[in-house]
Amino acid sequence: MTEEDPREQIRAMLEQMLGPEGAEEALRALEASGMDPAAWSASGMPLDPAQMQAAMAQMRQMLAAGDDDDSRWKMAHDVARQVAHSGGDPSVRADEADSVRSLLSVADLWLDAATELPPSGGQHLALSRAEWVERTLPTWRQVAEPVGASVAEALTKLTDPDQLAEQGMALPPMAGLDISSMMRTMGSLSFAMQVGQAAGTLSREVFGGTDVGLPLLPQPALALVPANVNEFAEGLDAPPEEVRQFLAVREAAHARLFTHVPWLRAYLLGAAEEYASGIEFDLEQMEEAIRGIDPTDMDQLRSALAGGIFAPHRTAEQDQVLLRLETALALIEGWVEEVTATAVAPHLPHAVPLREMLRRRRAAGGPAEDTFRTLVGLELRPRRARDAATLWATIGRERGTAARDEFWAHPDVIPTPEDLDSPTDFLARREANAAEESEIDAALAAMLEGTLGTEEGSHGDDDASGEPGSPDDPGSPENPQT
């Protein structure tokens, strides 16, 4: 066994909890305390009792530093920036910033002819990858934090001494550490670090502030990441300037929707949070998976973690929330696709192939989908975006852009999953439903007025017994009105 083997065992275990960047940072901190990985046994624990004490002291210090929400998310922020910088993160040059502002200004001019929604306003931003992390990480935290809380709670229950004792199991004492408390803190810290690593990875792929379909920027603004846009444009069968302008129009279209549909941001983020906060873990399955595992044996622990013992399962309520969220994301992507196509058609010769290229990229998936599927269990790929684009195109063709955009007025009137099943018949179904609802409303009104089933105007000629033409009826021949 080489001297590097024990260190690699520890690093691999920490990586399962903290991610690659966080694992290296934690391992360097432990080594700084005077621990020698070359002296560790194959189980990964120090042979020297003094080193054991040093290791536990350093672990307590690291956990204490991340024992509150702000501290652990500060660590996640640092990891995200490290990942963003990996492989290079060129600063935005002045000429690049000027070019981005010009692209976004032109995008707004073109969109004026394609939608009734006005420009979003706000800044026109040219962001480096690290700057993208700075501006979007608070939203990632808002969406993902409920899952981190669920993970921490599951780990706490799993290592509760009383619960383990009932099952005839026990964790060995570890230099005075409260194992249950440590696992809660480590679970929260681990999750935050993974979110940070994922955000850093995304920063190397995204074009702007809206690629994932969620409003990541807290304030109205238009943003592009020139380094990523330029890398993406290289090698495509379209002039790079057309690609840049096309992506700028998409960014501006997203921003108009998120800015001028007041309920949309809260609707999306609320659904994502509701889904995440409802995540549950099968503790019996987790207990079965770790039964017989020696917590000091890092090979066994690592194998259990890699085996997915913390995989969440969805409830029926979550399935409903997920359907609502996926439908909204598809409608957003379909609307942006249709509006962008309309806006660029007179100006970009390669508009059609660029649209198809973005569709293929979406169908193949990307970092956003992988991130949310891994961290939160959400599948954010708008699989029905093509159906949604067809629906919006049909409305625009038959009723005009104003009528099309009015469907964003309230969440109760946006198209439903059933509407996406047959998008070309959407208007006909809505009209038929409206007519049916109008008849029901008229019948209810008549019932409340007591006129249901009577001839129009006849209710004014009926007597109290409902027998028209009785002798007491002032309009009868036997009792003519004077």
C-alpha positions in Angstrom: 0.0 0.0 0.0 1.5 3.4 -1.0 1.6 6.3 1.4 -1.0 8.1 -0.7 -3.6 5.4 -0.2 -4.8 6.4 3.3 -5.1 10.0 2.3 -7.1 9.0 -0.8 -9.4 7.0 1.4 -10.1 10.0 3.7 -10.4 12.3 0.7 -12.9 10.0 -1.1 -15.0 9.8 2.1 -15.1 13.5 2.6 -15.9 14.0 -1.1 -19.1 12.1 -0.6 -20.2 14.6 2.0 -18.6 17.8 0.9 -17.9 17.4 -2.9 -14.4 17.5 -4.4 -13.5 21.1 -3.6 -14.9 20.9 -0.1 -13.2 17.6 0.5 -9.8 19.0 -0.4 -10.4 22.1 1.8 -11.4 19.9 4.8 -8.5 17.5 4.3 -5.9 20.4 4.1 -7.4 21.8 7.4 -7.1 18.4 9.1 -3.5 18.0 7.9 -2.7 21.5 9.2 -3.5 20.3 12.7 -0.5 18.1 12.5 -2.1 14.9 11.4 0.0 12.6 9.1 -2.1 10.6 6.6 0.8 8.3 6.0 0.4 7.0 9.5 -3.3 6.2 9.2 -4.5 2.6 9.0 -6.5 1.2 6.1 -9.6 2.0 8.1 -8.7 5.6 7.8 -8.3 6.4 11.5 -5.1 7.7 13.1 -3.0 5.0 14.9 -1.6 7.5 17.4 -4.2 8.5 20.2 -2.7 12.0 20.2 -3.4 12.2 16.5 -6.9 10.9 17.1 -7.5 13.8 19.6 -6.1 16.3 17.1 -8.3 15.0 14.3 -11.4 15.2 16.5 -10.5 18.7 17.7 -10.1 19.8 14.1 -13.3 18.2 13.1 -15.2 20.0 15.9 -13.6 23.3 14.8 -14.7 22.7 11.2 -18.2 21.7 12.2 -18.5 24.6 14.6 -17.5 27.0 11.8 -20.4 25.7 9.7 -22.9 25.3 12.5 -25.2 28.1 11.4 -26.8 28.7 8.1 -24.8 31.8 7.1 -21.5 30.2 7.9 -22.1 27.0 5.9 -23.4 29.0 2.9 -20.4 31.2 3.1 -18.3 28.0 2.7 -20.6 27.0 -0.2 -20.1 30.4 -1.8 -16.3 30.0 -1.6 -16.5 26.5 -3.2 -18.7 27.9 -6.0 -16.2 30.6 -6.8 -13.4 28.1 -6.8 -15.2 25.9 -9.3 -16.1 28.9 -11.4 -12.5 29.9 -11.5 -11.2 26.4 -12.4 -10.0 26.2 -15.9 -10.0 30.0 -16.2 -12.5 32.8 -15.6 -11.5 35.8 -17.7 -12.6 39.2 -16.5 -15.1 40.9 -18.7 -13.3 43.5 -20.9 -14.7 46.9 -21.5 -15.3 46.2 -25.1 -17.1 42.9 -24.2 -19.3 44.8 -21.8 -20.1 47.4 -24.4 -21.0 44.6 -26.9 -23.3 42.9 -24.4 -25.1 46.2 -23.7 -25.6 46.7 -27.4 -26.8 43.2 -28.0 -29.4 43.5 -25.2 -30.6 46.9 -26.3 -31.1 45.6 -29.9 -32.9 42.6 -28.4 -35.4 44.8 -26.6 -36.1 46.8 -29.8 -36.8 43.6 -31.8 -39.0 42.2 -29.0 -41.3 45.3 -29.1 -42.7 43.9 -32.3 -43.2 40.4 -31.0 -44.9 40.9 -27.6 -47.1 43.3 -25.7 -45.0 42.9 -22.6 -42.7 46.0 -22.3 -38.9 45.9 -21.6 -37.9 44.6 -18.2 -35.8 47.6 -17.3 -32.9 47.2 -14.9 -29.2 46.9 -15.7 -27.7 45.3 -18.7 -25.0 43.1 -17.2 -21.9 41.4 -18.7 -20.9 38.9 -16.1 -17.8 36.7 -15.5 -18.5 33.3 -14.2 -17.7 34.2 -10.6 -20.0 37.2 -10.9 -22.7 35.0 -12.1 -22.2 32.8 -8.9 -22.4 35.9 -6.7 -25.7 37.1 -8.2 -27.5 33.7 -8.4 -26.3 31.7 -5.4 -28.9 33.3 -3.0 -31.7 31.9 -5.2 -30.1 28.5 -5.4 -30.0 28.6 -1.6 -33.6 29.6 -1.4 -34.7 26.6 -3.5 -32.3 24.0 -2.2 -32.1 24.7 1.6 -35.3 22.8 2.5 -33.7 19.7 1.1 -30.6 20.2 3.1 -32.8 20.5 6.2 -34.4 17.2 5.3 -31.1 15.5 4.8 -29.8 16.8 8.2 -33.0 15.6 9.9 -32.7 12.2 8.4 -29.1 11.8 9.5 -29.9 12.9 13.0 -32.7 10.4 13.3 -30.5 7.7 11.8 -27.8 8.2 14.4 -30.0 8.9 17.5 -28.4 6.8 20.3 -31.8 5.8 21.8 -33.1 4.6 18.4 -29.9 2.7 17.7 -30.1 1.1 21.1 -33.6 -0.2 20.5 -32.2 -1.9 17.4 -29.3 -3.4 19.3 -26.8 -1.0 17.6 -24.5 1.6 18.9 -22.0 4.1 17.6 -18.6 4.0 19.3 -17.5 7.0 21.3 -15.4 9.4 19.2 -13.4 11.7 21.5 -16.3 13.4 23.1 -18.2 14.3 20.0 -22.0 14.3 20.0 -22.4 12.0 17.0 -26.1 12.9 16.4 -25.4 16.6 16.5 -22.3 16.2 14.3 -24.3 14.3 11.7 -26.9 17.0 11.6 -24.3 19.7 11.1 -22.4 17.6 8.6 -25.5 16.9 6.6 -26.4 20.5 6.3 -22.9 21.5 5.6 -22.5 18.7 3.0 -25.6 19.8 1.2 -24.6 23.5 1.1 -21.2 22.6 -0.3 -22.7 20.4 -3.0 -25.0 23.3 -4.0 -22.0 25.6 -4.1 -20.1 23.1 -6.3 -23.2 22.7 -8.6 -23.6 26.5 -8.9 -19.9 26.8 -9.8 -20.3 24.1 -12.5 -23.4 25.9 -13.9 -21.5 29.1 -14.1 -19.3 27.6 -16.8 -22.3 26.5 -19.0 -25.0 29.1 -18.7 -25.5 32.0 -21.2 -27.3 34.4 -18.8 -29.6 34.7 -15.8 -32.5 32.6 -17.1 -31.1 29.4 -18.7 -32.7 27.1 -16.1 -36.2 28.6 -16.5 -36.1 30.0 -13.0 -35.7 33.8 -12.2 -32.2 33.5 -10.7 -31.5 37.2 -10.5 -33.3 38.8 -7.5 -33.8 42.1 -9.3 -35.0 42.9 -12.9 -31.9 42.8 -15.1 -30.6 41.4 -18.3 -27.4 39.4 -18.1 -25.1 37.5 -20.4 -21.8 35.6 -19.6 -19.6 36.6 -22.6 -17.1 33.8 -22.0 -19.7 31.1 -22.2 -21.6 32.7 -25.1 -18.4 33.0 -27.1 -17.4 29.4 -26.4 -20.8 28.2 -27.4 -20.8 30.2 -30.7 -17.5 28.7 -31.8 -17.9 25.9 -34.3 -21.6 26.4 -35.1 -22.8 26.7 -38.6 -23.9 30.3 -38.0 -22.0 33.6 -37.7 -21.0 34.1 -34.0 -22.7 37.5 -34.0 -26.0 35.9 -35.0 -25.6 33.4 -32.2 -24.9 36.1 -29.6 -27.9 38.2 -30.8 -30.2 35.2 -30.7 -29.2 34.4 -27.1 -29.6 38.0 -26.1 -33.1 38.0 -27.5 -33.9 34.9 -25.5 -32.5 36.5 -22.3 -34.5 39.7 -22.8 -37.7 37.7 -23.5 -37.3 35.7 -20.3 -36.7 39.0 -18.4 -39.9 40.6 -19.7 -42.0 37.7 -18.6 -40.5 37.5 -15.1 -40.7 41.3 -14.7 -44.2 42.0 -16.0 -46.0 38.8 -14.8 -46.0 39.7 -11.1 -47.1 36.3 -9.8 -44.7 34.2 -11.8 -41.5 34.4 -9.8 -43.3 33.6 -6.5 -45.2 30.8 -8.3 -42.1 29.1 -9.6 -39.9 29.5 -6.5 -42.8 28.6 -4.2 -43.5 25.4 -6.1 -39.8 24.4 -6.0 -39.6 25.1 -2.3 -42.8 23.3 -1.6 -41.5 20.3 -3.5 -38.2 20.4 -1.8 -39.6 20.8 1.7 -41.8 17.8 1.2 -38.9 15.4 0.5 -38.9 12.4 2.8 -36.4 9.7 3.4 -37.2 6.0 4.1 -35.5 5.6 7.5 -36.2 1.9 7.6 -34.4 1.5 4.2 -31.5 3.6 5.5 -31.3 1.7 8.7 -31.2 -1.6 6.8 -28.5 -0.2 4.5 -26.2 0.8 7.4 -26.9 -2.2 9.6 -23.6 -3.8 10.4 -21.5 -0.9 9.0 -18.7 0.1 11.2 -18.9 3.9 11.3 -15.1 4.1 11.6 -14.6 2.0 8.5 -14.5 4.6 5.7 -14.6 2.0 2.9 -17.9 0.7 4.2 -19.4 4.1 4.8 -18.3 5.3 1.4 -19.9 2.3 -0.3 -23.2 2.9 1.6 -23.2 6.6 0.6 -22.5 5.7 -3.0 -25.3 3.1 -3.0 -27.9 5.8 -2.6 -29.0 5.2 0.9 -30.1 8.8 1.2 -32.2 8.8 -2.0 -35.5 10.5 -1.4 -38.9 9.2 -2.5 -41.7 11.3 -3.7 -45.1 11.6 -2.2 -48.4 12.0 -4.0 -48.5 15.6 -3.0 -45.1 16.2 -4.4 -46.1 14.6 -7.7 -48.9 17.2 -8.0 -46.5 20.1 -7.2 -43.9 18.7 -9.7 -46.5 18.5 -12.5 -47.5 22.1 -11.8 -43.9 23.2 -11.9 -43.0 21.3 -15.0 -46.0 22.7 -16.8 -45.1 26.3 -15.9 -41.5 25.8 -17.0 -42.7 24.3 -20.3 -45.1 27.2 -20.8 -42.3 29.7 -20.1 -39.8 28.0 -22.4 -42.5 27.6 -25.2 -43.5 31.3 -24.9 -39.8 32.5 -25.0 -39.1 30.2 -28.0 -42.1 31.5 -30.0 -41.6 35.2 -29.1 -37.9 34.9 -29.9 -38.5 33.3 -33.2 -41.0 36.0 -34.2 -38.6 38.8 -33.0 -35.5 37.5 -34.9 -37.2 36.2 -38.1 -36.8 39.5 -40.0 -33.2 40.1 -38.9 -31.3 36.8 -38.6 -30.8 34.6 -41.7 -30.0 31.6 -39.4 -32.9 32.0 -37.1 -34.6 28.7 -37.9 -31.5 26.5 -37.5 -30.6 28.4 -34.3 -34.0 27.6 -32.9 -33.6 23.9 -33.7 -30.1 23.9 -32.2 -31.5 25.2 -28.9 -34.2 22.6 -29.0 -31.7 19.8 -29.4 -29.6 21.3 -26.6 -32.7 21.3 -24.4 -33.7 17.7 -25.3 -30.2 16.4 -24.6 -30.3 18.0 -21.1 -27.6 20.1 -19.5 -26.1 21.2 -16.3 -29.3 22.7 -14.9 -31.3 19.6 -15.2 -28.5 17.4 -13.8 -28.0 19.8 -10.9 -31.6 19.8 -9.8 -32.1 16.1 -10.4 -29.1 15.3 -8.2 -29.6 17.8 -5.4 -33.4 18.3 -5.1 -34.9 15.5 -7.2 -36.4 18.0 -9.6 -36.4 17.4 -13.3 -36.4 20.9 -14.6 -36.1 19.9 -18.3 -39.2 21.4 -19.9 -40.0 18.2 -21.9 -43.2 19.7 -23.2 -41.8 23.0 -24.4 -42.4 22.1 -28.0 -46.1 21.5 -27.3 -46.2 24.8 -25.4 -44.5 26.6 -28.3 -47.2 25.2 -30.7 -49.9 26.3 -28.3 -48.6 29.9 -28.0 -48.1 30.0 -31.8 -51.7 28.9 -32.4 -53.1 31.6 -30.0 -50.9 34.3 -31.6 -52.0 33.3 -35.1 -55.7 33.1 -34.4 -56.1 35.9 -31.8 -53.0 38.0 -32.0 -50.1 38.7 -29.6 -52.1 40.8 -27.1 -54.6 37.9 -26.6 -51.7 35.4 -26.3 -49.9 37.5 -23.7 -53.1 38.0 -21.7 -53.0 34.3 -20.7 -50.2 35.3 -18.3 -52.6 37.6 -16.4 -53.3 35.0 -13.6 -52.1 31.5 -12.7 -55.7 30.3 -12.9 -56.0 31.1 -16.6 -52.6 29.7 -17.9 -52.9 26.5 -20.0 -52.9 23.2 -18.1 -51.1 19.9 -18.7 -54.3 18.7 -20.5 -54.1 21.7 -22.8 -50.6 20.7 -23.8 -51.9 17.2 -24.9 -53.7 18.9 -27.8 -52.3 22.4 -28.2 -53.9 23.2 -31.5 -57.4 22.7 -30.0 -56.7 24.9 -27.0 -58.9 27.9 -28.0 -61.8 25.7 -29.1 -61.8 23.9 -25.8 -61.6 27.1 -23.8 -64.6 28.5 -25.7 -66.6 25.4 -25.2 -65.8 25.4 -21.5 -66.6 29.1 -21.2 -70.0 28.5 -22.8 -70.7 25.6 -20.5 -69.7 27.6 -17.4 -71.9 30.5 -18.6 -74.9 28.3 -18.8 -74.2 26.9 -15.3 -73.8 30.4 -13.9 -77.1 31.5 -15.5 -78.9 28.5 -14.0 -77.4 29.1 -10.6 -78.5 32.8 -10.8 -82.0 31.8 -11.8 -82.1 29.3 -8.9 -81.2 32.0 -6.4 -83.8 34.3 -7.8 -86.4 31.6 -7.8 -87.0 31.8 -11.5 -85.5 28.6 -12.6 -87.8 26.8 -15.0 -90.2 29.7 -15.6 -90.9 31.5 -18.9 -89.2 34.9 -19.2 -91.2 37.4 -17.4 -93.8 34.9 -16.1 -92.5 35.1 -12.5 -94.1 38.5 -12.2 -97.6 37.1 -13.1 -97.6 34.1 -10.7 -99.5 34.0 -7.5 -98.1 32.9 -4.2 -99.2 29.3 -4.8 -97.6 29.3 -8.3 -101.0 28.9 -10.0 -101.4 31.6 -12.6 -104.9 32.7 -13.6 -106.4 32.0 -10.1 -109.4 34.2 -8.9 -107.0 36.1 -6.7 -104.7 36.9 -9.6 -105.3 40.6 -10.4 -104.6 39.9 -14.0 -107.2 37.2 -14.3 -110.6 37.7 -16.2 -112.4 37.2 -12.9 -110.5 40.0 -11.2 -109.5 42.5 -13.9 -107.0 45.2 -13.0 -108.4 48.7 -12.8 
